[in-house]
């Protein structure tokens, strides 16, 4: 009945099953004693039995357990929640997750301001998160915004050259496009902005630098990954295989 594969990849079966949401370690110990767990077709009553979760066929109560280490989620972040793993006062994006996703202990890749909406990636793949957030990678992020005032060609040129923020930092060149304008009691502009860095409140601060104020901000893409516009605010789903490949991930298990 020996589990196949490299010993370095073997894990206790109670750890494997609890990771996949099958219950606590004590729950799984009871299930094992009841003969509900099989490995490669043979009943295993020792919850400490070691298996290779990728190679061995593990079943619980007749249902196969398809193990995976990493999870990759796309969320359409709503306003009013923090891009954090915990907070004593406010709800965080993790509070919006279904238990089946939360059990993987994902974290947000980068931050969106509390009032900013749109694309947020959550994963427990630290290597991928590091690659996406590394300043050296200059991963482009595109936002759509509503701005008080008339955004014009002068602003487009200023953003393309890099603008100086209030602390003296000069941003990297950014691509600003004007999508439309509305002229009511106040002029507002709808814009698209692509930046390749992620300073604190950067988009808002860039517009402040040219004398304008962002009143609505939505992230629509990160690298090649685009927000699924059919995803309701506050909802999330797993990335497709195609979306994973766009991020340079393929569901790899390392």
C-alpha positions in Angstrom: 0.0 0.0 0.0 3.0 2.3 0.1 2.4 5.7 -1.2 4.4 6.3 -4.4 6.6 9.3 -5.2 9.4 11.2 -3.6 9.4 11.1 0.2 10.0 14.8 0.3 6.6 15.4 -1.2 4.7 13.1 1.3 2.5 14.6 3.9 0.3 13.2 6.7 -3.1 12.3 5.4 -4.9 14.4 8.1 -2.9 17.4 6.9 -3.8 16.8 3.3 -7.5 16.4 4.1 -7.7 19.4 6.4 -6.0 21.6 3.9 -8.7 20.6 1.4 -11.4 21.5 3.8 -12.5 18.0 4.9 -12.6 19.0 8.6 -10.3 19.5 11.5 -7.5 17.1 12.4 -9.7 15.6 15.1 -12.6 15.2 12.6 -10.3 13.4 10.2 -9.0 11.2 12.9 -12.5 10.0 13.6 -13.3 9.5 10.0 -10.1 7.4 9.6 -11.1 5.2 12.6 -14.5 4.7 10.9 -12.8 3.4 7.8 -13.9 6.3 5.6 -10.5 7.1 4.2 -8.9 5.0 1.4 -5.5 5.4 -0.3 -5.1 3.7 -3.6 -8.3 1.7 -2.8 -7.1 0.5 0.6 -8.7 1.6 3.8 -6.3 3.7 6.0 -7.3 4.0 9.7 -4.1 5.8 10.7 -4.6 9.6 10.2 -0.9 10.1 10.5 -0.3 7.9 7.4 1.9 9.6 4.8 0.8 10.0 1.2 2.0 11.9 -1.9 -1.1 14.1 -2.4 -0.3 14.5 -6.1 0.3 10.9 -7.0 -1.8 8.8 -4.6 -5.5 8.3 -5.0 -7.1 9.6 -1.8 -10.8 9.2 -1.2 -13.0 10.3 1.7 -16.3 8.5 2.1 -16.0 7.3 -1.5 -15.3 10.9 -2.9 -11.9 11.5 -4.5 -9.9 14.3 -3.0 -8.1 16.3 -5.7 -5.3 18.0 -3.8 -3.7 21.4 -4.7 -1.5 23.6 -2.8 -2.2 27.0 -4.3 -5.3 28.9 -5.1 -5.7 31.9 -7.4 -8.8 34.1 -7.1 -10.0 37.2 -9.0 -12.2 39.5 -6.9 -14.2 42.5 -8.0 -13.4 44.5 -4.9 -16.3 46.6 -3.6 -15.9 49.9 -1.8 -15.6 50.0 1.9 -13.5 47.0 2.5 -9.7 46.8 3.1 -7.2 45.0 1.0 -5.7 43.3 4.1 -5.8 40.0 5.8 -7.2 41.3 9.1 -8.3 44.6 10.7 -9.8 45.3 14.1 -12.3 47.8 12.9 -13.2 47.3 9.2 -14.1 44.4 7.0 -11.4 43.0 4.8 -11.5 41.3 1.5 -10.9 38.0 3.3 -14.2 38.5 5.1 -15.9 38.2 1.7 -14.5 34.8 0.8 -16.5 31.6 0.9 -15.1 29.0 3.4 -14.0 26.8 0.6 -11.6 29.6 -0.6 -10.7 31.0 2.8 -9.4 27.6 4.0 -6.4 28.1 1.6 -5.5 31.3 3.5 -5.0 33.5 0.5 -3.9 37.1 0.7 -4.4 40.1 -1.5 -1.6 40.7 -4.1 -1.0 44.4 -3.6 -3.5 46.9 -2.3 -6.5 48.8 -3.4 -7.6 51.8 -1.3 -10.7 51.3 0.8 -12.9 53.2 -1.6 -11.3 51.8 -4.8 -13.1 49.0 -6.6 -12.2 46.5 -9.2 -9.6 43.9 -9.9 -7.9 42.3 -6.9 -5.9 39.1 -7.1 -5.8 36.9 -4.1 -3.5 33.8 -3.8 -1.5 31.8 -1.3 1.3 31.5 -3.9 4.0 33.8 -2.4 6.4 33.3 -5.3 3.8 34.6 -7.9 2.8 37.5 -5.6 6.4 38.5 -5.3 6.9 38.5 -9.1 3.8 40.6 -9.6 4.7 43.1 -6.9 8.5 43.4 -7.5 9.4 47.0 -8.4 11.9 45.6 -10.9 9.2 43.9 -12.9 7.2 47.1 -13.7 4.0 45.2 -14.0 1.5 47.5 -15.7 -1.8 48.3 -13.9 -4.7 50.0 -15.6 -7.3 52.0 -13.9 -10.5 53.8 -15.0 -11.4 56.9 -13.0 -13.8 59.9 -12.8 -11.8 63.1 -12.2 -13.1 66.5 -11.1 -12.0 69.0 -13.7 -11.2 68.9 -17.4 -8.4 66.4 -18.1 -6.7 67.6 -21.3 -3.7 67.1 -23.6 -1.5 69.0 -21.2 -2.2 66.4 -18.5 -1.6 63.5 -20.9 1.8 64.9 -21.8 2.6 65.5 -18.1 1.8 62.0 -17.1 3.8 60.6 -20.1 6.8 62.5 -18.8 6.2 61.6 -15.1 4.7 64.0 -12.6 6.3 65.2 -9.3 4.2 64.2 -6.3 3.9 66.3 -3.1 6.8 64.5 -1.5 9.2 65.3 -4.4 9.0 61.8 -6.0 8.8 61.8 -9.8 6.6 59.0 -11.1 7.6 56.8 -14.0 6.0 57.6 -17.3 2.3 56.7 -17.3 -0.2 56.4 -20.2 -3.3 58.6 -19.7 -6.2 58.4 -22.0 -9.3 60.6 -22.0 -12.5 58.5 -22.3 -15.1 61.3 -22.1 -16.3 64.4 -20.3 -19.5 65.6 -18.7 -20.3 69.3 -18.3 -22.9 69.9 -15.5 -22.5 72.2 -12.6 -19.0 70.8 -12.5 -16.9 69.4 -15.3 -15.8 65.8 -14.8 -13.6 63.7 -17.0 -13.6 59.9 -17.5 -10.1 58.6 -18.0 -8.0 55.5 -18.3 -4.5 55.4 -16.7 -1.8 52.8 -16.9 1.0 52.9 -14.4 4.0 50.6 -13.9 4.6 51.2 -10.2 2.5 51.2 -7.1 3.2 54.0 -4.7 0.8 54.7 -1.9 -2.4 56.4 -3.3 -0.4 56.9 -6.5 -3.3 57.5 -9.0 -5.0 60.0 -6.7 -1.7 61.8 -5.9 -0.8 62.0 -9.6 -4.0 63.9 -10.3 -3.5 66.1 -7.2 -0.1 67.0 -8.7 -1.9 68.5 -11.8 -4.6 70.2 -9.8 -7.4 67.7 -10.1 -9.2 65.3 -7.8 -10.2 61.6 -8.4 -13.7 60.9 -7.2 -14.1 57.3 -8.4 -11.3 54.8 -9.1 -11.5 51.3 -10.5 -8.7 48.9 -11.4 -9.5 47.0 -14.6 -6.2 45.1 -15.3 -3.0 43.9 -13.8 -0.4 42.7 -16.2 -2.3 40.8 -18.8 -5.0 39.8 -16.4 -8.3 41.8 -17.0 -11.2 42.2 -14.6 -14.2 39.9 -15.5 -16.8 42.6 -15.9 -19.6 40.1 -15.3 -18.3 39.5 -11.7 -20.5 41.4 -9.3 -19.0 43.7 -6.8 -17.8 41.7 -3.8 -17.8 38.4 -5.7 -14.7 36.3 -6.6 -14.0 33.3 -8.6 -11.0 31.1 -9.4 -8.8 32.1 -12.3 -9.1 30.0 -15.5 -6.1 28.1 -16.9 -5.8 30.8 -19.6 -5.8 33.6 -17.0 -3.2 31.8 -15.0 -1.0 31.5 -18.0 -1.3 35.3 -18.6 0.2 35.8 -15.1 3.0 33.4 -15.8 1.5 30.8 -13.5 0.1 27.5 -14.7 -1.3 26.2 -11.4 2.2 24.9 -10.7 2.7 23.2 -7.4 6.0 23.9 -5.9 
